[in-house]
Amino acid sequence: MNQVLTFDPIKYKITTISNWNKVAQSYHNEWASINLGPFGSTQQVVDLAEIDVEDKVLDIACGTGAVSKIIGKILGKNGILIGCDIAFNPLKIASQEIKFQNFYVVEMNSENMSFSKINFDKIVCQYGLMFFTNPLKVLVNIREYLSERGKLIIAVHGNEDKAPYFSSIMRNIIKHIPNIRQKGSPSVHSLGEDGILEKMLADSNYSNIKILKRNFVYNAGSFEQYWNDYMDTTANSLRETIKDCGENTIEKIIHDSEIETREYLKDRSIIFPWEVIIAVAER
Ligand SMILES: C[S@@+](CC[C@H](N)C(=O)[O-])C[C@H]1O[C@@H](n2cnc3c(N)ncnc32)[C@H](O)[C@@H]1O
């Protein structure tokens, strides 16, 4: 009988940290640092932040520093840039990559964030908010750290149909191994439905909220390349569990996933559409 696991936020955080520590280097080399697919948004997030040389900037879930790296090149000697992330290895890469003299990294869970004696002119969060167990609480909390005219820029992935890279395999992992994820776990798509992010920002009392949609594409190569890449990165933390379910189950997942990707096949490469939602708001 399949056991349905109830959501355990501590276990979820431990898995998050371990997973991002494992995949940080390949995430950086193969995606974030080369602006691949959805990372076309990185420059747009920075442009929308309208960084001033003297700004104090917070980059939440900064990872390996894709957004911070560009911001650090704009800030002057009186500017301050803080990158925070729950995992150590992404931060280590960010510190090596970012040469800006006033760049500081903080290893911290953004869901329990606390700063004293500092207000930020800009807060950015690219591809982080949807991983939080309570994104609304985070939005309410960070508003307190924004200066009076401070600006918040958030980027999240679109829903399953609009950013199918994640779902084309994950849907079939869950179909064949229904208890693989704790019920209620945040998903990469959890803020990707129309209106969700806008409502959350409004409920957290932000003003001048603007929602922009950007469409990118990602060439995943052959199905085999897509599968291998996915197992090395996105599904890394589930790999052992999937393996334990046996060859028969893995074959079924591969079979069904391959069928799903056919609609994106062009000249033997899978070309995924990739919608990104960018929200801009003021305190
Ligand atoms: C997809 S990466 C995004 C990194 C970076 N913002 C970028 O655009 O490349 C997601 C990051 O969120 C971090 N993260 C996940 N949950 C977090 C939490 N509760 N607090 C802080 N960081 C978190 C992960 O460690 C990871 O580095």
The ligand as a Tripos MOL2 file, in Angstrom:
@<TRIPOS>MOLECULE
LIG
   27    29     1     0     0
SMALL
NO_CHARGES

@<TRIPOS>ATOM
      1 C1         17.0940   28.1630   -8.8800 C.3       1 LIG1
      2 S1         18.2610   28.7310   -7.7180 S.3       1 LIG1
      3 C2         18.2470   30.4670   -8.0380 C.3       1 LIG1
      4 C3         19.5640   31.1030   -7.7530 C.3       1 LIG1
      5 C4         19.7620   32.5300   -8.2800 C.3       1 LIG1
      6 N1         18.8000   33.4520   -7.7310 N.3       1 LIG1
      7 C5         19.7520   32.5530   -9.7890 C.2       1 LIG1
      8 O1         18.9570   33.2970  -10.3690 O.co2     1 LIG1
      9 O2         20.5750   31.8250  -10.3830 O.co2     1 LIG1
     10 C6         17.3620   28.6140   -6.1920 C.3       1 LIG1
     11 C7         18.2030   28.9420   -4.9750 C.3       1 LIG1
     12 O3         17.2970   29.0910   -3.8800 O.3       1 LIG1
     13 C8         17.9680   28.6840   -2.7190 C.3       1 LIG1
     14 N2         16.9620   28.4530   -1.6690 N.ar      1 LIG1
     15 C9         15.9850   27.5220   -1.6380 C.ar      1 LIG1
     16 N3         15.2650   27.6320   -0.5020 N.ar      1 LIG1
     17 C10        15.7930   28.6760    0.1960 C.ar      1 LIG1
     18 C11        15.4840   29.3030    1.4310 C.ar      1 LIG1
     19 N4         14.4850   28.8680    2.1920 N.pl3     1 LIG1
     20 N5         16.2270   30.3610    1.8210 N.ar      1 LIG1
     21 C12        17.2550   30.8140    1.0560 C.ar      1 LIG1
     22 N6         17.6030   30.2540   -0.1110 N.ar      1 LIG1
     23 C13        16.8740   29.2040   -0.5560 C.ar      1 LIG1
     24 C14        18.7180   27.4430   -3.1740 C.3       1 LIG1
     25 O4         19.7510   27.0840   -2.2870 O.3       1 LIG1
     26 C15        19.2080   27.8900   -4.5580 C.3       1 LIG1
     27 O5         20.5040   28.4230   -4.4950 O.3       1 LIG1
@<TRIPOS>BOND
     1     1     2 1
     2     2     3 1
     3     2    10 1
     4     3     4 1
     5     4     5 1
     6     5     6 1
     7     5     7 1
     8     7     8 2
     9     7     9 1
    10    10    11 1
    11    11    12 1
    12    11    26 1
    13    12    13 1
    14    13    14 1
    15    13    24 1
    16    14    15 ar
    17    14    23 ar
    18    15    16 ar
    19    16    17 ar
    20    17    18 ar
    21    17    23 ar
    22    18    19 1
    23    18    20 ar
    24    20    21 ar
    25    21    22 ar
    26    22    23 ar
    27    24    25 1
    28    24    26 1
    29    26    27 1
@<TRIPOS>SUBSTRUCTURE
     1 LIG1         1 GROUP 0 **** ****
